[in-house]
Every structure is written in C-alpha cells, then in structure tokens.
Amino acid sequence: MKKTLLTLALSTVLSGAVMATANACTTWVTDTSHGVTVTRSVDWGTPLGGIAHLVPKGSQLTSPEFTQYAQSAKWTSRYQVMNIEEYESFHGAAVSAINLDTGMSANGQYMEDSQPFLKQHQDSGAPAVALAQLTSYITGNYANVAEVKQALEQGEFQIAWAGGLAGGEHGVHFSVQDKDNNTLLIQLDEGGEQKLYHNQDDLRSMVNAPLQQYHREYVAGLEMDKPETLTKMSAHISSKERNARLLFLSNNAKLDNSEASWAQTEGKVLGLFDRAVLVPQDIIDPDNGDTYATWVSYVYNFEQASFKFRNHDTYNDVRIDLNELKDAQQPLCADLVEQSNAGYQYAQWSSCELELATH
C-alpha cells in the first residue's frame, strides 16, 4: 500500500515556523458506566484546526532521517488508526490517534519544562520515531497500554526527543490509554531520562508544565475529598490549576450510574471537563503574559465507538461513528473545523489529497 499523506506531510515538520510556548491542552480519561471515555482540548495562542485522517491497516510509514539518531523507524500499520492532525501551527502532527481495532489511544501535548533536556537524550540505536508521528506509530503497532510499556522498556523503538517538532526544539509529552482503563504517561526528564508513569490514579489527567512530580507536590497539599476545597481553588488558566480542578471535580462526580444513557454520561463528562479546563479567547495568563485559548476539543468512547468534535471558535460540533471506519481500505480525511462550521451532523470523508490541498 502507498505511504499515506501523514508521511508526506512530515517532510515539512523539520522546516516549519517556530512556535511560541504555551501551557496549553488537556487530556482526561474517565471510566464510566458506558466504558472508558477520553476528553481532549487543543489550546494555543492562535487558531488551530483539526483534520481527521484514517490510516488503514497495512499502510507503510517512515519517520524522517535525524542527525541525532542513527536509525529512523519504518513500519507497516498493524491496526486501523484514526489520527487527529493539526496543520495550522504543527504542520500535520498527529496530536491524537485512536486504534480503532482494539480501543486504545495516544495523545501528545506541550511540555515546556522538558525542552532543556532534549539535547541530553542519547541514541539507543533503536528505530527512532518522530514526535509528530508518535501517537500514530503507537496506535498502529500496539494493542494496549501494556504492550506499549513493554516495547519502550525493552527498547523496541525510541522516541526522537531531540529530533525537533515544527522547525524547532520543543518539549512535549505523551499519554496512552486503553479501553480497560490502563494509562501510561511518557515524559522526558533531567539528564535526558525518559520516565514512564503507569496506572496511577492521577494519570487520568494530563496537562502541561510542570513535570508530573511537581504536579503531585502541588495536589498533595489539597484535600480532594472535602467539598470546601473547591472554594479555595484558583480560577487561573495555568496547567497546574487546571489539573487540580479536573482531579477535584472528577473525584467528586459519579460517572458509574448504570441507569444513565450514553448521551447523559457524555453530557456530564463534558460539563465537568469544561468547568475545569476550557480557556476562553483573550484571557491572559498573568504568569507569562500569554493567552492560549481552547480552539477545539473532542470526546470519544471506545465501547460506544463514539467521537464528538467541538469547534470552540463557533461552538459548532460534528460527530464520527468510529465503527464506520473499521473496514476502510484507503486513506480518508475530513476537515472537522470546516465541516462543523458547515453544519454537518456527521463527518463527510473524502480523499486526503483533496482535503489537505489547502493546508
């Protein structure tokens, strides 16, 4: 099968414009009476898009060559994968990807505090996967979190931390979640050490800087089981405060009501997420003078095969029935921002060449 446009788009990743930094984006994983549900926001200082890209099973993909790594990864996707790719600032990077066959997803987000450690990462000799491709690589090659963790620990592949993203050196981190409510957080720490956090309760929330150990220090000082703690929480848009609010609200909400419909459960999940996480346009972070509004978000459920994309610039949304993509044999794409604004209830799929012609 021909290489997909994900591979071709990545030829621009190492030559793209330099991005500003921001404490933006959140991923939240929760186990509900209807199965594991993942909610994700994509935030930045300028408007962002969202292209859904089906990468069929059997697609052949390669990572670009790196000066820092001797061997670049080449692979044939074992599973049917749907990427969410961002072209406005991230030159086609797959910010999220879902394994449609087994019910596992991976999400990549900014982690500014890892940036000083990128050059310290040492080549292990394993095939190196570009940061912009990692979510698609993971979901295309592995069935669940345990397999991903084992592959990283045994050195089956390595993450090209020092290889660059969108034309510069940018700290990022990644989370993986599966339908059995297993979670994995992958971060680059001091000395270029890659750290894996696995199946700990606070991993249901992934935000941005600081690194995980410092988020834990902050949250440890909050009494998450006491309702009055909510009155002490800041309205700050920073990742530290968003993480604390999200953990508090999810600690105190009941999402295991077997009598609630999926629509009711999805509604409660989105209400909690929006209360804790969403950043309005033009609101400034006083700590760094930046603004990083929520431009798009999406919520998906493995058991329900449900994916809802929300365009926060206009508050329109569009859905995807994930089951409809499981047997597709050719790459398909859908511009979810454009289609939500056009009033489509469900995504309309076409050739990726056509959809990506203007990106």
Disulfide bonds with the S-S distance in Angstrom:
Cys333-Cys352 2.17
